[in-house]
Amino acid sequence: MKAEKYSLLTEQIRSLIEGETDGVAVMANICAAIHEAMGFWWTGFYRVKNGELVLGPFQGPVACMHIGFGKGVCGTAWKEQRTIIVPDVEQFPGHIACSSLSRSEIVVPIFSQNGEVTGVLDIDSKELATFDDTDQLYLERICKMLTSLNL
């Protein structure tokens, strides 16, 4: 069921952003599509700017605007250059609590064509253990669509 939903979502996003070169516009529509289709609590992007992650387009309540390299789940995913799934944010050392309602999280790095992390996709849930390998697989595919854009 989840994989089918993601498969349709991935194709929707692919056609939605095809030919678009503005990174902010693409990120805005991607997070709106994910948020609407999957019903997550918070869905958004952070972009690497001036040595930190800066809030980009998102769906959901207000969020932290700046996150340092290696700080919290987002900064750690950037530093380690890998997707991080956190079943319970209370158990993640150094978790940055932008909201006490966030219970689980997945952060997927976005890579440039030369392999540098240019941003991250951050998704939060109000429920524990929301995210799994299926989320990781499809969200990584979606983030690969951003590789050619200058975020």
Buried (B, 14 or more C-beta within 10 A) or exposed (E): EEEEBBEEBBEBBEEBBEEEEEBEEBBBBBBBBBBEBBEBBBBBBBBBBEEBBBBBBBBBEEBBEEBBBEBBBBBBBBBEEBBBBBBEBEEBEEBBEBBEEBBBBBBBBBBBEEEEBBBBBBBBBEEEEBBEEEBBBBBBBBBEBBBEBEB
